[in-house]
């Protein structure tokens, strides 16, 4: 007895694509990986919690 292959209609495929997109956004949105940022240098304004991985040496002093 031969198998019959049934192709899903456009509505089913659209629903599956939407569900897959939501799942991917959920994984990306809730990942615990740290944000990647550019190197910090003298004179940069830091507005978020930041950990420096090296000292900033020989920076000119500025009055704030």
ZAFI-936827 format. One record per residue (C-alpha): residue number from 1; residue in three letters; x, y, z. Coordinates in steps of 0.5 Angstrom, whole numbers, plus 500, padded with zeros to 3 digits. Example, Ala and Ser with C-alpha at 12.3 -4.5 7.8 and 13.67 -1.06 7.14 Angstrom:
! ZAFI-936827
(site 1; "ala"; (525; 491; 516))
(site 2; "ser"; (527; 498; 514))
! end
This chain:
! ZAFI-936827
(site 1; "unk"; (500; 500; 500))
(site 2; "unk"; (503; 507; 498))
(site 3; "unk"; (504; 512; 503))
(site 4; "unk"; (500; 519; 501))
(site 5; "unk"; (504; 525; 502))
(site 6; "unk"; (500; 531; 504))
(site 7; "unk"; (503; 538; 504))
(site 8; "unk"; (501; 543; 509))
(site 9; "unk"; (497; 549; 507))
(site 10; "unk"; (499; 556; 507))
(site 11; "unk"; (495; 558; 514))
(site 12; "unk"; (499; 552; 517))
(site 13; "unk"; (506; 554; 515))
(site 14; "unk"; (505; 561; 517))
(site 15; "unk"; (503; 559; 524))
(site 16; "unk"; (509; 554; 524))
(site 17; "unk"; (513; 560; 522))
(site 18; "unk"; (510; 565; 527))
(site 19; "unk"; (511; 560; 533))
(site 20; "unk"; (518; 559; 531))
(site 21; "unk"; (520; 566; 531))
(site 22; "unk"; (517; 567; 538))
(site 23; "unk"; (521; 561; 540))
(site 24; "unk"; (527; 564; 537))
(site 25; "unk"; (526; 571; 540))
(site 26; "unk"; (524; 568; 547))
(site 27; "unk"; (531; 564; 547))
(site 28; "unk"; (535; 571; 545))
(site 29; "unk"; (531; 575; 550))
(site 30; "unk"; (532; 571; 556))
(site 31; "unk"; (540; 569; 555))
(site 32; "unk"; (544; 570; 560))
(site 33; "unk"; (550; 572; 556))
(site 34; "unk"; (554; 579; 557))
(site 35; "unk"; (553; 585; 553))
(site 36; "unk"; (559; 586; 548))
(site 37; "unk"; (561; 593; 548))
(site 38; "unk"; (567; 597; 545))
(site 39; "unk"; (573; 598; 549))
(site 40; "unk"; (573; 604; 554))
(site 41; "unk"; (578; 609; 553))
(site 42; "unk"; (579; 616; 557))
(site 43; "unk"; (574; 621; 556))
(site 44; "unk"; (568; 616; 555))
(site 45; "unk"; (562; 617; 559))
(site 46; "unk"; (559; 610; 562))
(site 47; "unk"; (552; 610; 564))
(site 48; "unk"; (551; 603; 565))
(site 49; "unk"; (554; 598; 570))
(site 50; "unk"; (561; 596; 567))
(site 51; "unk"; (567; 592; 569))
(site 52; "unk"; (574; 594; 566))
(site 53; "unk"; (579; 589; 564))
(site 54; "unk"; (585; 594; 564))
(site 55; "unk"; (587; 600; 567))
(site 56; "unk"; (586; 607; 564))
(site 57; "unk"; (593; 610; 564))
(site 58; "unk"; (596; 617; 562))
(site 59; "unk"; (589; 620; 562))
(site 60; "unk"; (589; 627; 562))
(site 61; "unk"; (585; 630; 568))
(site 62; "unk"; (579; 634; 567))
(site 63; "unk"; (574; 638; 572))
(site 64; "unk"; (567; 636; 572))
! end
